[in-house]
Structures are given as C-alpha cells and as structure tokens.
Amino acid sequence: MSEPNSLYVKIKISEEKLQQFFRDKPTPQTIDDDWLSWWDSREMYSKQALASIPVYRVESNRHLFDELINDLNFACFEQYDPTSQNWTFVSVFFSENYTEILPMLAMLKGLARYQRPDDTGVAILYDFLWGDSSVMGYLDFSDQQASLKAYTNIAEIKPSILSTANQVLENAVDSFNKRLED
C-alpha cells in the first residue's frame, strides 16, 4: 500500500490578492498541453487518459483550506508573511492518488492569476516522509501562470527549494505532534 505524499506550497502574493483568492470559488481548468504533458509523464497503475480535471465543490477556496487545516488526518499548516508577501501552505499527509490531487493542482494553477506578473512560487507534491524520492507534481509559478513540470524525482528540484520545503514540512510535523499531545 502506498503512503500519502506531502504538499508544499510557497508563493509570493499580496495579502489583498490572497484574500480575494480565498473569497472566490475554485475555477474549472481546461485540459491543455501543460496538463497533458505532465499526465503523460506520470507512472501509475491502470492509467487512463486525462479526460477531465475535477473541481472542488466548496463555498470558497478559504472554506477548502480551513477544512484541510481542521482535519488532523492531513496535518496542515499555513502562514502568511506580510513582509516578504509569501504564503506558505503544507499538508504532511495529502494524497497518494493522482486522481485525488487533480483538483488541488487545478486550484493552485488558478491561484497564479491573482499574482502580480513578477511574483513567483512553487507547489510540490512529493514523498517527504516515507523514504522514496518520488515527485507526484511540481508547479512553477511565474508570469501569473503555474506550469506543471514533468519532475518525477526530488533530484530534479533545485536544492535550495527542496531544502526549504523539507524544513517547513519538518516544522509542520513537529507542530502536528505537539497538537496531538495536547
């Protein structure tokens, strides 16, 4: 049985635009070459063609993130730094299933349009905890777009980005363990 991969998101975005994103609902994504190239690069059992990209059915994007944060099974943490204007969100136990990650990737791709043209960021779904070096998904945010990269191994991730992601996830695990003790 496979184990859940972790989700790490860190993007630069103004607080006003982030709050606007949180107020809005998830928007549908069109299957394009970016989606198809990424999907084709994935290895999975009983792989089917990418025919649709599910969308979360929630009141707002904020509602979804609150649900994840409040559900201990996901071990989530978020932070906004007003000085650097970086929003960080992590889920230590996000998913091991490609179909399940599609709506989150779609939501995050939609987040890019709220950024300023010079804002950047990353979102990574990878095996942080279980000793495998696999990458399920990698989004690169730039020019108000989020592009899926065909990365399959953490060795393909820029070391400084991976180091930061690992440290933030380690801190989230510590916070999660303390939360369970209380």
C-alpha positions in Angstrom: 0.0 0.0 0.0 1.3 3.4 -0.8 1.5 6.2 1.7 0.3 9.9 1.3 2.7 12.3 -0.3 3.2 15.8 1.2 2.1 19.1 -0.3 4.3 22.2 0.0 3.2 25.5 -1.4 5.1 28.8 -1.2 4.1 31.6 -3.4 4.6 35.4 -3.4 1.3 37.2 -3.5 -0.1 40.4 -2.0 -2.3 39.9 1.1 -5.2 41.6 -0.7 -5.0 39.3 -3.7 -4.6 36.2 -1.5 -7.8 37.2 0.4 -9.6 37.7 -2.9 -8.5 34.2 -3.9 -9.8 32.8 -0.6 -13.2 34.5 -1.1 -13.6 33.1 -4.6 -14.6 29.6 -5.6 -12.3 27.1 -7.4 -12.5 27.6 -11.1 -12.5 24.8 -13.7 -9.3 24.1 -15.7 -9.2 23.3 -19.4 -7.0 20.4 -20.4 -4.2 21.8 -22.4 -0.7 20.8 -23.4 0.7 21.6 -19.9 -1.8 19.2 -18.3 -1.3 16.5 -21.0 2.5 16.6 -20.9 2.5 16.3 -17.2 -0.1 13.5 -17.1 1.8 11.6 -19.8 5.0 11.8 -17.7 3.3 10.1 -14.7 3.7 6.4 -14.0 0.7 4.8 -12.4 -1.3 1.6 -12.2 -4.3 1.3 -14.5 -3.5 4.7 -16.0 -6.3 6.2 -18.1 -6.3 9.2 -20.4 -6.8 12.6 -18.7 -10.4 13.3 -19.7 -11.4 15.8 -17.1 -10.0 17.8 -14.2 -12.3 17.7 -11.2 -13.0 20.9 -9.3 -13.6 21.1 -5.6 -17.3 21.8 -4.8 -16.9 24.2 -1.9 -18.3 27.6 -0.8 -14.9 29.2 -1.3 -11.3 28.4 -1.6 -10.9 29.6 2.1 -13.5 27.0 3.1 -11.5 24.2 1.5 -8.2 25.2 3.1 -10.0 25.6 6.5 -11.4 22.1 6.1 -7.9 20.7 5.4 -6.3 22.6 8.3 -9.0 21.4 10.7 -8.8 17.8 9.7 -6.0 16.2 11.7 -5.6 13.5 9.1 -3.9 16.0 6.7 -1.6 17.6 9.3 -1.8 21.0 7.6 -0.2 24.3 8.4 -0.3 27.7 6.7 1.4 31.1 7.2 1.4 34.4 5.5 4.4 36.7 5.9 3.4 40.3 5.2 7.0 41.5 4.9 8.0 39.1 2.2 4.4 38.6 0.9 4.9 34.9 0.9 2.0 32.5 1.6 3.0 29.0 2.7 0.7 26.1 3.0 1.7 22.5 3.7 -0.1 19.2 4.2 2.1 16.5 5.6 -0.3 13.7 4.6 -2.0 14.9 1.4 -2.6 12.0 -1.0 -1.1 9.0 -2.7 -3.5 9.1 -5.6 -3.1 11.0 -8.8 -6.8 11.4 -9.4 -7.2 12.9 -5.9 -4.5 15.5 -6.4 -6.0 16.9 -9.7 -8.5 19.3 -8.0 -5.7 20.7 -5.8 -3.4 21.2 -8.7 -6.2 22.9 -10.6 -7.0 25.2 -7.7 -3.3 26.1 -7.3 -3.0 26.7 -11.1 -5.9 29.1 -10.7 -4.2 30.9 -7.9 -1.5 32.1 -10.3 -3.8 34.6 -11.9 -4.1 36.5 -8.6 -0.3 37.1 -8.5 1.5 40.1 -9.9 3.5 39.5 -13.1 6.8 39.4 -11.2 5.6 37.2 -8.4 6.9 33.6 -8.3 6.4 30.4 -6.3 6.3 26.7 -6.2 3.9 23.9 -5.2 5.4 20.4 -4.8 3.7 17.1 -4.1 6.4 14.7 -3.1 7.3 11.8 -0.8 8.7 13.8 2.2 8.1 11.2 4.9 8.4 7.7 3.6 11.9 7.4 2.1 11.0 7.4 -1.6 12.4 10.2 -3.7 9.3 10.5 -6.0 7.6 13.7 -7.1 3.9 13.5 -7.9 3.5 17.1 -9.0 5.5 20.2 -9.3 4.0 23.6 -10.2 6.3 26.6 -11.1 4.6 30.0 -10.6 5.8 32.8 -12.8 4.2 35.5 -15.1 0.8 34.9 -13.5 0.8 31.2 -14.6 1.5 28.0 -12.9 3.2 25.4 -15.1 3.4 21.7 -14.4 6.9 20.3 -14.6 7.5 16.6 -15.5 9.7 16.1 -12.5 9.5 12.5 -11.1 12.4 12.6 -8.6 13.4 15.1 -5.9 16.9 15.3 -7.5 15.3 17.4 -10.3 14.2 20.0 -7.7 16.5 23.0 -7.1 18.3 22.1 -3.9 17.5 25.4 -2.1 13.8 24.9 -2.8 13.8 21.3 -1.7 15.8 22.2 1.5 13.2 24.9 2.4 10.3 22.6 1.7 11.8 19.8 3.8 12.4 22.3 6.7 8.9 23.7 6.6 7.4 20.2 6.5 9.7 19.1 9.4 8.4 22.0 11.4 4.8 21.1 10.4 5.4 17.5 11.7 6.7 18.9 15.0 3.6 21.2 15.3 1.4 18.3 14.4 2.9 16.1 17.1 2.6 18.8 19.7 -1.1 19.3 18.7 -1.7 15.6 19.2 -0.1 15.7 22.6 -2.4 18.5 23.8 
